[in-house]
Amino acid sequence: MYRTGEYDYVSVAAGANAEGLTEGRFPDGLDAECCSFAVLEEAWRDATDPRDREHVTRFMWRQKDRFRCGKLYAKFNTPSYRLTVDHPLDLELVSRIYSELHGEDRIFTLAEVLSLLERKPDLAEINRHLIEAQNYKALVQD
């Protein structure tokens, strides 16, 4: 998507960058962002808000009049899952997913992870109370 040249900045619809999005959002932890060095340098030079200095891409996606921003949306609706590893309970969940799906010379997909969590909802409960506990709202608000 970024390589088309249509965008200065592209992100996956997940995490803080998808705050308030109800459809097309990927589970937390599948965040990814891409921008040119020139745009990154511009953000480094011009960002003054401490939140923009710490989370530099926030500066980009908050200024859609200045940067051509694109977002990759999920083609399916995913339940609200947390697949990041920022807390010990996240590691517990990811470890259990891995033990369920891992195999010799086998790579498993997001679809398989989602299917597993649908079949075994108790797994998703391990860290459900942590969803958006990183205070995304403070990141996206002015």
PyMOL commands that place a pseudoatom at each C-alpha (Angstrom):
pseudoatom trace, name=CA, resn=MET, resi=1, chain=A, elem=C, hetatm=0, pos=[0.000, 0.000, 0.000]
pseudoatom trace, name=CA, resn=TYR, resi=2, chain=A, elem=C, hetatm=0, pos=[2.800, 2.406, 0.903]
pseudoatom trace, name=CA, resn=ARG, resi=3, chain=A, elem=C, hetatm=0, pos=[4.804, 1.528, -2.206]
pseudoatom trace, name=CA, resn=THR, resi=4, chain=A, elem=C, hetatm=0, pos=[2.039, 2.764, -4.510]
pseudoatom trace, name=CA, resn=GLY, resi=5, chain=A, elem=C, hetatm=0, pos=[3.370, 6.263, -3.821]
pseudoatom trace, name=CA, resn=GLU, resi=6, chain=A, elem=C, hetatm=0, pos=[-0.076, 7.544, -2.906]
pseudoatom trace, name=CA, resn=TYR, resi=7, chain=A, elem=C, hetatm=0, pos=[0.782, 7.956, 0.764]
pseudoatom trace, name=CA, resn=ASP, resi=8, chain=A, elem=C, hetatm=0, pos=[3.365, 9.593, 3.013]
pseudoatom trace, name=CA, resn=TYR, resi=9, chain=A, elem=C, hetatm=0, pos=[2.337, 7.367, 5.899]
pseudoatom trace, name=CA, resn=VAL, resi=10, chain=A, elem=C, hetatm=0, pos=[0.453, 4.060, 6.045]
pseudoatom trace, name=CA, resn=SER, resi=11, chain=A, elem=C, hetatm=0, pos=[-0.672, 2.061, 9.065]
pseudoatom trace, name=CA, resn=VAL, resi=12, chain=A, elem=C, hetatm=0, pos=[-2.535, -1.097, 9.904]
pseudoatom trace, name=CA, resn=ALA, resi=13, chain=A, elem=C, hetatm=0, pos=[-5.915, -0.388, 11.540]
pseudoatom trace, name=CA, resn=ALA, resi=14, chain=A, elem=C, hetatm=0, pos=[-4.945, -1.512, 15.062]
pseudoatom trace, name=CA, resn=GLY, resi=15, chain=A, elem=C, hetatm=0, pos=[-4.026, -0.032, 18.410]
pseudoatom trace, name=CA, resn=ALA, resi=16, chain=A, elem=C, hetatm=0, pos=[-4.168, 3.702, 19.046]
pseudoatom trace, name=CA, resn=ASN, resi=17, chain=A, elem=C, hetatm=0, pos=[-4.312, 4.382, 15.331]
pseudoatom trace, name=CA, resn=ALA, resi=18, chain=A, elem=C, hetatm=0, pos=[-7.703, 2.653, 15.147]
pseudoatom trace, name=CA, resn=GLU, resi=19, chain=A, elem=C, hetatm=0, pos=[-9.259, 4.227, 18.234]
pseudoatom trace, name=CA, resn=GLY, resi=20, chain=A, elem=C, hetatm=0, pos=[-13.053, 4.269, 17.886]
pseudoatom trace, name=CA, resn=LEU, resi=21, chain=A, elem=C, hetatm=0, pos=[-13.041, 2.052, 14.782]
pseudoatom trace, name=CA, resn=THR, resi=22, chain=A, elem=C, hetatm=0, pos=[-15.665, -0.675, 15.037]
pseudoatom trace, name=CA, resn=GLU, resi=23, chain=A, elem=C, hetatm=0, pos=[-15.215, -2.417, 11.670]
pseudoatom trace, name=CA, resn=GLY, resi=24, chain=A, elem=C, hetatm=0, pos=[-12.086, -3.372, 9.775]
pseudoatom trace, name=CA, resn=ARG, resi=25, chain=A, elem=C, hetatm=0, pos=[-9.899, -3.239, 12.872]
pseudoatom trace, name=CA, resn=PHE, resi=26, chain=A, elem=C, hetatm=0, pos=[-7.150, -5.781, 13.479]
pseudoatom trace, name=CA, resn=PRO, resi=27, chain=A, elem=C, hetatm=0, pos=[-6.548, -7.088, 17.008]
pseudoatom trace, name=CA, resn=ASP, resi=28, chain=A, elem=C, hetatm=0, pos=[-4.246, -5.009, 19.190]
pseudoatom trace, name=CA, resn=GLY, resi=29, chain=A, elem=C, hetatm=0, pos=[-0.669, -6.115, 18.704]
pseudoatom trace, name=CA, resn=LEU, resi=30, chain=A, elem=C, hetatm=0, pos=[-0.844, -6.361, 14.926]
pseudoatom trace, name=CA, resn=ASP, resi=31, chain=A, elem=C, hetatm=0, pos=[0.097, -2.714, 14.542]
pseudoatom trace, name=CA, resn=ALA, resi=32, chain=A, elem=C, hetatm=0, pos=[2.480, -1.754, 11.750]
pseudoatom trace, name=CA, resn=GLU, resi=33, chain=A, elem=C, hetatm=0, pos=[3.376, 1.623, 10.253]
pseudoatom trace, name=CA, resn=CYS, resi=34, chain=A, elem=C, hetatm=0, pos=[5.393, 2.779, 7.279]
pseudoatom trace, name=CA, resn=CYS, resi=35, chain=A, elem=C, hetatm=0, pos=[6.658, 6.192, 6.249]
pseudoatom trace, name=CA, resn=SER, resi=36, chain=A, elem=C, hetatm=0, pos=[9.560, 7.686, 4.360]
pseudoatom trace, name=CA, resn=PHE, resi=37, chain=A, elem=C, hetatm=0, pos=[12.670, 8.948, 6.101]
pseudoatom trace, name=CA, resn=ALA, resi=38, chain=A, elem=C, hetatm=0, pos=[11.818, 12.452, 4.864]
pseudoatom trace, name=CA, resn=VAL, resi=39, chain=A, elem=C, hetatm=0, pos=[8.428, 12.342, 6.627]
pseudoatom trace, name=CA, resn=LEU, resi=40, chain=A, elem=C, hetatm=0, pos=[10.029, 10.919, 9.764]
pseudoatom trace, name=CA, resn=GLU, resi=41, chain=A, elem=C, hetatm=0, pos=[12.611, 13.702, 9.671]
pseudoatom trace, name=CA, resn=GLU, resi=42, chain=A, elem=C, hetatm=0, pos=[9.865, 16.300, 9.236]
pseudoatom trace, name=CA, resn=ALA, resi=43, chain=A, elem=C, hetatm=0, pos=[8.035, 14.918, 12.286]
pseudoatom trace, name=CA, resn=TRP, resi=44, chain=A, elem=C, hetatm=0, pos=[11.264, 14.921, 14.297]
pseudoatom trace, name=CA, resn=ARG, resi=45, chain=A, elem=C, hetatm=0, pos=[11.915, 18.536, 13.326]
pseudoatom trace, name=CA, resn=ASP, resi=46, chain=A, elem=C, hetatm=0, pos=[8.396, 19.942, 13.792]
pseudoatom trace, name=CA, resn=ALA, resi=47, chain=A, elem=C, hetatm=0, pos=[6.744, 17.927, 16.573]
pseudoatom trace, name=CA, resn=THR, resi=48, chain=A, elem=C, hetatm=0, pos=[6.567, 19.850, 19.844]
pseudoatom trace, name=CA, resn=ASP, resi=49, chain=A, elem=C, hetatm=0, pos=[3.858, 17.999, 21.803]
pseudoatom trace, name=CA, resn=PRO, resi=50, chain=A, elem=C, hetatm=0, pos=[5.605, 15.554, 24.186]
pseudoatom trace, name=CA, resn=ARG, resi=51, chain=A, elem=C, hetatm=0, pos=[3.210, 12.787, 23.046]
pseudoatom trace, name=CA, resn=ASP, resi=52, chain=A, elem=C, hetatm=0, pos=[4.287, 13.384, 19.435]
pseudoatom trace, name=CA, resn=ARG, resi=53, chain=A, elem=C, hetatm=0, pos=[7.937, 13.295, 20.475]
pseudoatom trace, name=CA, resn=GLU, resi=54, chain=A, elem=C, hetatm=0, pos=[7.462, 9.939, 22.216]
pseudoatom trace, name=CA, resn=HIS, resi=55, chain=A, elem=C, hetatm=0, pos=[5.073, 8.399, 19.650]
pseudoatom trace, name=CA, resn=VAL, resi=56, chain=A, elem=C, hetatm=0, pos=[6.380, 10.105, 16.535]
pseudoatom trace, name=CA, resn=THR, resi=57, chain=A, elem=C, hetatm=0, pos=[3.875, 8.656, 14.076]
pseudoatom trace, name=CA, resn=ARG, resi=58, chain=A, elem=C, hetatm=0, pos=[1.053, 10.217, 16.125]
pseudoatom trace, name=CA, resn=PHE, resi=59, chain=A, elem=C, hetatm=0, pos=[2.282, 13.534, 14.698]
pseudoatom trace, name=CA, resn=MET, resi=60, chain=A, elem=C, hetatm=0, pos=[1.710, 12.174, 11.183]
pseudoatom trace, name=CA, resn=TRP, resi=61, chain=A, elem=C, hetatm=0, pos=[-1.699, 10.564, 11.568]
pseudoatom trace, name=CA, resn=ARG, resi=62, chain=A, elem=C, hetatm=0, pos=[-3.119, 13.532, 13.432]
pseudoatom trace, name=CA, resn=GLN, resi=63, chain=A, elem=C, hetatm=0, pos=[-2.264, 15.898, 10.554]
pseudoatom trace, name=CA, resn=LYS, resi=64, chain=A, elem=C, hetatm=0, pos=[-4.092, 14.479, 7.574]
pseudoatom trace, name=CA, resn=ASP, resi=65, chain=A, elem=C, hetatm=0, pos=[-4.077, 17.908, 5.900]
pseudoatom trace, name=CA, resn=ARG, resi=66, chain=A, elem=C, hetatm=0, pos=[-0.283, 17.860, 5.958]
pseudoatom trace, name=CA, resn=PHE, resi=67, chain=A, elem=C, hetatm=0, pos=[0.449, 14.177, 5.260]
pseudoatom trace, name=CA, resn=ARG, resi=68, chain=A, elem=C, hetatm=0, pos=[-1.236, 11.771, 2.868]
pseudoatom trace, name=CA, resn=CYS, resi=69, chain=A, elem=C, hetatm=0, pos=[-2.251, 9.040, 5.326]
pseudoatom trace, name=CA, resn=GLY, resi=70, chain=A, elem=C, hetatm=0, pos=[-3.537, 5.606, 4.413]
pseudoatom trace, name=CA, resn=LYS, resi=71, chain=A, elem=C, hetatm=0, pos=[-4.848, 2.783, 6.562]
pseudoatom trace, name=CA, resn=LEU, resi=72, chain=A, elem=C, hetatm=0, pos=[-4.980, -0.940, 5.881]
pseudoatom trace, name=CA, resn=TYR, resi=73, chain=A, elem=C, hetatm=0, pos=[-8.283, -2.302, 7.151]
pseudoatom trace, name=CA, resn=ALA, resi=74, chain=A, elem=C, hetatm=0, pos=[-9.098, -5.910, 7.985]
pseudoatom trace, name=CA, resn=LYS, resi=75, chain=A, elem=C, hetatm=0, pos=[-11.354, -7.524, 5.384]
pseudoatom trace, name=CA, resn=PHE, resi=76, chain=A, elem=C, hetatm=0, pos=[-13.263, -9.200, 8.186]
pseudoatom trace, name=CA, resn=ASN, resi=77, chain=A, elem=C, hetatm=0, pos=[-14.510, -8.076, 11.558]
pseudoatom trace, name=CA, resn=THR, resi=78, chain=A, elem=C, hetatm=0, pos=[-12.402, -9.365, 14.404]
pseudoatom trace, name=CA, resn=PRO, resi=79, chain=A, elem=C, hetatm=0, pos=[-13.546, -9.527, 17.975]
pseudoatom trace, name=CA, resn=SER, resi=80, chain=A, elem=C, hetatm=0, pos=[-11.660, -7.338, 20.395]
pseudoatom trace, name=CA, resn=TYR, resi=81, chain=A, elem=C, hetatm=0, pos=[-8.543, -9.404, 21.097]
pseudoatom trace, name=CA, resn=ARG, resi=82, chain=A, elem=C, hetatm=0, pos=[-5.223, -8.338, 22.535]
pseudoatom trace, name=CA, resn=LEU, resi=83, chain=A, elem=C, hetatm=0, pos=[-2.344, -10.104, 20.758]
pseudoatom trace, name=CA, resn=THR, resi=84, chain=A, elem=C, hetatm=0, pos=[0.469, -7.863, 21.925]
pseudoatom trace, name=CA, resn=VAL, resi=85, chain=A, elem=C, hetatm=0, pos=[3.103, -8.736, 24.526]
pseudoatom trace, name=CA, resn=ASP, resi=86, chain=A, elem=C, hetatm=0, pos=[3.275, -5.727, 26.835]
pseudoatom trace, name=CA, resn=HIS, resi=87, chain=A, elem=C, hetatm=0, pos=[2.202, -7.415, 30.071]
pseudoatom trace, name=CA, resn=PRO, resi=88, chain=A, elem=C, hetatm=0, pos=[2.878, -10.824, 31.697]
pseudoatom trace, name=CA, resn=LEU, resi=89, chain=A, elem=C, hetatm=0, pos=[-0.722, -11.887, 30.986]
pseudoatom trace, name=CA, resn=ASP, resi=90, chain=A, elem=C, hetatm=0, pos=[-0.190, -11.058, 27.293]
pseudoatom trace, name=CA, resn=LEU, resi=91, chain=A, elem=C, hetatm=0, pos=[2.819, -13.366, 27.277]
pseudoatom trace, name=CA, resn=GLU, resi=92, chain=A, elem=C, hetatm=0, pos=[0.736, -16.083, 28.917]
pseudoatom trace, name=CA, resn=LEU, resi=93, chain=A, elem=C, hetatm=0, pos=[-1.909, -15.830, 26.176]
pseudoatom trace, name=CA, resn=VAL, resi=94, chain=A, elem=C, hetatm=0, pos=[0.589, -15.749, 23.322]
pseudoatom trace, name=CA, resn=SER, resi=95, chain=A, elem=C, hetatm=0, pos=[2.480, -18.699, 24.827]
pseudoatom trace, name=CA, resn=ARG, resi=96, chain=A, elem=C, hetatm=0, pos=[-0.740, -20.716, 25.040]
pseudoatom trace, name=CA, resn=ILE, resi=97, chain=A, elem=C, hetatm=0, pos=[-1.649, -19.815, 21.448]
pseudoatom trace, name=CA, resn=TYR, resi=98, chain=A, elem=C, hetatm=0, pos=[1.808, -20.862, 20.329]
pseudoatom trace, name=CA, resn=SER, resi=99, chain=A, elem=C, hetatm=0, pos=[1.634, -24.177, 22.200]
pseudoatom trace, name=CA, resn=GLU, resi=100, chain=A, elem=C, hetatm=0, pos=[-1.746, -24.906, 20.580]
pseudoatom trace, name=CA, resn=LEU, resi=101, chain=A, elem=C, hetatm=0, pos=[-0.795, -24.005, 17.007]
pseudoatom trace, name=CA, resn=HIS, resi=102, chain=A, elem=C, hetatm=0, pos=[2.954, -24.530, 16.673]
pseudoatom trace, name=CA, resn=GLY, resi=103, chain=A, elem=C, hetatm=0, pos=[4.272, -27.493, 14.747]
pseudoatom trace, name=CA, resn=GLU, resi=104, chain=A, elem=C, hetatm=0, pos=[7.528, -28.632, 13.195]
pseudoatom trace, name=CA, resn=ASP, resi=105, chain=A, elem=C, hetatm=0, pos=[8.209, -26.494, 10.101]
pseudoatom trace, name=CA, resn=ARG, resi=106, chain=A, elem=C, hetatm=0, pos=[4.742, -24.941, 10.402]
pseudoatom trace, name=CA, resn=ILE, resi=107, chain=A, elem=C, hetatm=0, pos=[3.759, -21.300, 10.277]
pseudoatom trace, name=CA, resn=PHE, resi=108, chain=A, elem=C, hetatm=0, pos=[0.278, -20.486, 11.517]
pseudoatom trace, name=CA, resn=THR, resi=109, chain=A, elem=C, hetatm=0, pos=[-1.865, -17.617, 10.316]
pseudoatom trace, name=CA, resn=LEU, resi=110, chain=A, elem=C, hetatm=0, pos=[-3.981, -14.926, 11.931]
pseudoatom trace, name=CA, resn=ALA, resi=111, chain=A, elem=C, hetatm=0, pos=[-7.074, -16.788, 10.718]
pseudoatom trace, name=CA, resn=GLU, resi=112, chain=A, elem=C, hetatm=0, pos=[-5.933, -19.847, 12.688]
pseudoatom trace, name=CA, resn=VAL, resi=113, chain=A, elem=C, hetatm=0, pos=[-5.316, -17.743, 15.803]
pseudoatom trace, name=CA, resn=LEU, resi=114, chain=A, elem=C, hetatm=0, pos=[-8.782, -16.188, 15.533]
pseudoatom trace, name=CA, resn=SER, resi=115, chain=A, elem=C, hetatm=0, pos=[-10.346, -19.605, 14.993]
pseudoatom trace, name=CA, resn=LEU, resi=116, chain=A, elem=C, hetatm=0, pos=[-8.571, -20.947, 18.079]
pseudoatom trace, name=CA, resn=LEU, resi=117, chain=A, elem=C, hetatm=0, pos=[-9.804, -18.034, 20.187]
pseudoatom trace, name=CA, resn=GLU, resi=118, chain=A, elem=C, hetatm=0, pos=[-13.351, -18.618, 18.919]
pseudoatom trace, name=CA, resn=ARG, resi=119, chain=A, elem=C, hetatm=0, pos=[-13.152, -22.321, 19.813]
pseudoatom trace, name=CA, resn=LYS, resi=120, chain=A, elem=C, hetatm=0, pos=[-11.524, -21.641, 23.196]
pseudoatom trace, name=CA, resn=PRO, resi=121, chain=A, elem=C, hetatm=0, pos=[-12.880, -18.305, 24.439]
pseudoatom trace, name=CA, resn=ASP, resi=122, chain=A, elem=C, hetatm=0, pos=[-11.302, -18.895, 27.858]
pseudoatom trace, name=CA, resn=LEU, resi=123, chain=A, elem=C, hetatm=0, pos=[-7.931, -18.132, 26.241]
pseudoatom trace, name=CA, resn=ALA, resi=124, chain=A, elem=C, hetatm=0, pos=[-9.020, -14.632, 25.198]
pseudoatom trace, name=CA, resn=GLU, resi=125, chain=A, elem=C, hetatm=0, pos=[-10.193, -13.985, 28.750]
pseudoatom trace, name=CA, resn=ILE, resi=126, chain=A, elem=C, hetatm=0, pos=[-6.603, -14.229, 30.034]
pseudoatom trace, name=CA, resn=ASN, resi=127, chain=A, elem=C, hetatm=0, pos=[-5.844, -10.615, 29.097]
pseudoatom trace, name=CA, resn=ARG, resi=128, chain=A, elem=C, hetatm=0, pos=[-9.226, -9.208, 28.026]
pseudoatom trace, name=CA, resn=HIS, resi=129, chain=A, elem=C, hetatm=0, pos=[-9.292, -6.724, 30.924]
pseudoatom trace, name=CA, resn=LEU, resi=130, chain=A, elem=C, hetatm=0, pos=[-6.071, -5.190, 29.551]
pseudoatom trace, name=CA, resn=ILE, resi=131, chain=A, elem=C, hetatm=0, pos=[-7.559, -4.233, 26.182]
pseudoatom trace, name=CA, resn=GLU, resi=132, chain=A, elem=C, hetatm=0, pos=[-6.781, -0.575, 25.617]
pseudoatom trace, name=CA, resn=ALA, resi=133, chain=A, elem=C, hetatm=0, pos=[-5.325, -0.381, 29.128]
pseudoatom trace, name=CA, resn=GLN, resi=134, chain=A, elem=C, hetatm=0, pos=[-2.369, 1.452, 27.572]
pseudoatom trace, name=CA, resn=ASN, resi=135, chain=A, elem=C, hetatm=0, pos=[-4.566, 4.559, 27.635]
pseudoatom trace, name=CA, resn=TYR, resi=136, chain=A, elem=C, hetatm=0, pos=[-4.946, 5.000, 23.899]
pseudoatom trace, name=CA, resn=LYS, resi=137, chain=A, elem=C, hetatm=0, pos=[-7.462, 7.759, 24.492]
pseudoatom trace, name=CA, resn=ALA, resi=138, chain=A, elem=C, hetatm=0, pos=[-4.713, 9.940, 25.974]
pseudoatom trace, name=CA, resn=LEU, resi=139, chain=A, elem=C, hetatm=0, pos=[-2.642, 9.329, 22.848]
pseudoatom trace, name=CA, resn=VAL, resi=140, chain=A, elem=C, hetatm=0, pos=[-5.308, 10.312, 20.354]
pseudoatom trace, name=CA, resn=GLN, resi=141, chain=A, elem=C, hetatm=0, pos=[-6.839, 13.277, 22.160]
pseudoatom trace, name=CA, resn=ASP, resi=142, chain=A, elem=C, hetatm=0, pos=[-5.521, 16.798, 21.654]
for i in range(1, 142): cmd.bond("trace and resi %d" % i, "trace and resi %d" % (i + 1))
show_as sticks, trace
zoom trace
